[in-house]
């Protein structure tokens, strides 16, 4: 069983640039969620995708956007980067079906905005 | 809205000591409750879960009981090891919605 994988592991960008983070969900999972974890804080929900559509969003501005592909992999895009966007970005996958399955997380992408 | 409150850390213990990390929650309905662990430089790993009142989740010597009357889900371990040093997150999930996390509690275990 392949777990959740994220790429890249680390990234450095300049304020105002755009970034794309990628996530491959765990085998058999059809739902992907993205979280932002600032240093010393708990993860904050950004949005969730199910069947290639966004079906939940946290308190993040529209410059945070995403995609889910037919193979259930996903991308997180952030435009007009700000210094406060520096954080660990976590992807989590789960199976939306009869029983509610736990979320399984990847190791994250560490984004630094300078 | 949903929220989770954890005791602040760091919690510093000697090896083989007893561990308790307190967690209380606020939620509508009957959420599922989780403990996740994060080792340095890594993502979150599910440690244990409980899906209804009075359920006890357990894994690797850790336990937590879903207490609806006190809206709590405290994490316990009878004898901690140095390898348990990590950050522990309590979280809740209502239905198919996303997870709401606490701020995390760092545990430091010394030999």
Boltz contact constraints between the chains, C-beta under 6 A:
constraints:
  - contact:
      token1: [A, 33]
      token2: [B, 98]
      max_distance: 6.0
  - contact:
      token1: [A, 41]
      token2: [B, 103]
      max_distance: 6.0
  - contact:
      token1: [A, 42]
      token2: [B, 89]
      max_distance: 6.0
  - contact:
      token1: [A, 42]
      token2: [B, 101]
      max_distance: 6.0
  - contact:
      token1: [A, 42]
      token2: [B, 102]
      max_distance: 6.0
  - contact:
      token1: [A, 42]
      token2: [B, 103]
      max_distance: 6.0
  - contact:
      token1: [A, 42]
      token2: [B, 104]
      max_distance: 6.0
  - contact:
      token1: [A, 43]
      token2: [B, 101]
      max_distance: 6.0
  - contact:
      token1: [A, 45]
      token2: [B, 98]
      max_distance: 6.0
  - contact:
      token1: [A, 48]
      token2: [B, 98]
      max_distance: 6.0
  - contact:
      token1: [A, 56]
      token2: [B, 98]
      max_distance: 6.0
  - contact:
      token1: [A, 90]
      token2: [B, 43]
      max_distance: 6.0
  - contact:
      token1: [A, 96]
      token2: [B, 96]
      max_distance: 6.0
  - contact:
      token1: [A, 102]
      token2: [B, 46]
      max_distance: 6.0
  - contact:
      token1: [A, 102]
      token2: [B, 49]
      max_distance: 6.0
  - contact:
      token1: [A, 103]
      token2: [B, 99]
      max_distance: 6.0
  - contact:
      token1: [A, 105]
      token2: [B, 43]
      max_distance: 6.0
  - contact:
      token1: [A, 105]
      token2: [B, 44]
      max_distance: 6.0
  - contact:
      token1: [A, 106]
      token2: [B, 43]
      max_distance: 6.0
  - contact:
      token1: [A, 107]
      token2: [B, 42]
      max_distance: 6.0
  - contact:
      token1: [A, 107]
      token2: [B, 43]
      max_distance: 6.0
  - contact:
      token1: [A, 108]
      token2: [B, 43]
      max_distance: 6.0
